[in-house]
Amino acid sequence: MDIDAIKSRLNQLQNTTTNSFWKPQPGKTQIRIVPYKFNKANPFSELFFHYSLVPNKTVLSPLSFGRPDPVQQFADKLKASGNKDEWIQGKRIEPKMRTFAPVIVRGEENEGVKFWGFGKTVYQELLSIIADPDYGDITDPKTGRDIKVSCVKQPGRKWAMTEVRPRGKESNLSDNSEQASEWIGNIPSLDDIYQCKSYDELSKIVNDWISE
């Protein structure tokens, strides 16, 4: 076994996880959603996560890949029990969807492509833009459009409000075609960033949660 190679790969994955995400900050930012080389037909990746099982950690649900999830199965039993408190617990532990898209952040192009993770409202807005014949494929490197992202954190609110709006004009992803190809070619795989636990591992996690 090549221990040095394994250490190198571990370090690569850890750095990928740390540096591969973008989160909008309060104010206005301009981004470009780019084609996802691992799924050229769709730049959006819908993943499901458990947020309440392990303190300070998110757990990827196998529902993301169409496989059974013992946590979801237990949550369904709780919600079907007829007990209000158990229904609340079931809703708490069932997986929640988060969608990811690869983006170039304008003004930060030197950092390459990052993944932007967002909730249902932003996802619906982006899909509506693409479904509008006036805009179409906003990810096209030559005829696509940048997206204006507006993020506002209201006093007293836990979460910021995010709105998206397409720019009025088509534009190149980059005036340098080689640079555009390099960005798209170097997109990391979400499969490398998020590892899905086995059915048995998830069963142990939910059993430990029950025992707390």
FIMIPA-310815 format. One record per residue (C-alpha): residue in one letter; x, y, z. Coordinates in steps of 0.2 Angstrom, whole numbers, plus 5000, padded with zeros to 4 digits. Layout:
BEGIN
AXYZ
...
***
This chain:
BEGIN
M500050005000
D500650174995
I500450275011
D501050435004
A499850424990
I498450395002
K498950545013
S499050654997
R497350604992
L496650635009
N497350805009
Q496650844992
L494950794997
Q495050895013
N495651045003
T494251024990
T492951015004
T493551175012
N493851274996
S492451224984
F490951314991
W490251484989
K489051575001
P488251744996
Q488651875008
P487452025012
G487452134997
K487452104979
T488551984969
Q488651934951
I488851744947
R488851634932
I488151454933
V489251344922
P488951174915
Y489251034927
K490450914918
F489850764927
N488050794921
K488050894906
A486150884904
N485850974921
P486951084931
F485951064947
S486250924959
E484850884971
L485550814987
F484650765004
F485450785021
H485050755039
Y485450905050
S484850845067
L485650675070
V487450715073
P487950875082
N488751005071
K488750885056
T487650855041
V487350675035
L487050635017
S485450535014
P485550385002
L483850454995
S485050574985
F485450424975
G483750334975
R484250214989
P483250165005
D483650275020
P483350195037
V483150365045
Q481850415033
Q480950255036
F480950285055
A480450465052
D478950405042
K478450285057
L478550435069
K477450545058
A476150405056
S476050365074
G474650495077
N475650575091
K475950755089
D477650755097
E478250605088
W477650685071
I478750835076
Q480250725079
G479950635063
K479950805053
R481450855062
I482550705057
E481850675040
P483150725026
K482950905019
M483450945000
R484751064996
T485251094978
F487051134972
A487651224956
P489351254950
V489751444948
I491051564944
V490951714956
R491251884946
G492751974954
E493351804961
E493751714945
N495451674950
E494751554963
G493951454949
V492251364950
K491451334967
F489751254972
W488351364978
G487051274989
F485351344990
G483551304996
K481951274987
T481451454984
V483051504975
Y483051344966
Q481251374959
E481751554954
L483251484944
L482251354936
S480951484931
I482251594923
I482851444913
A481051394908
D480751574902
P481051574883
D481751744884
Y483251674894
G483451484890
D485151404894
I485951534905
T487451414908
D487951414890
P489851474890
K489551584875
T487751644875
G487251624893
R486951754906
D487651804923
I486451804938
K486351944950
V486251884968
S485551994981
C485651944999
V484852035014
K484951995032
Q483452075041
P483652115060
G482951975071
R482951845057
K483951695058
W484251675039
A484651795026
M483451825011
T484151784994
E483451844977
V484151804960
R483951904944
P484651864927
R485652004918
G484852074903
K486152034890
E487051874885
S488851864888
N490351744887
L490851654902
S492551724899
D493351824884
N494651694885
S493951524878
E495351424885
Q495051494902
A493251454901
S493651274896
E494851264910
W493551324923
I492351194917
G493651054916
N494251074933
I492551074942
P492650954957
S491450804959
L490150814972
D490350634975
D492150664981
I491550804993
Y490050715000
Q490250525005
C488650435008
K488650315023
S487950135021
Y486250075027
D486949995042
E487950145047
L486450255046
S485450135056
K486750145070
I486650335069
V484750335071
N484850205085
D486050305094
W484950455092
I483450365099
S484550305114
E485050485119
***
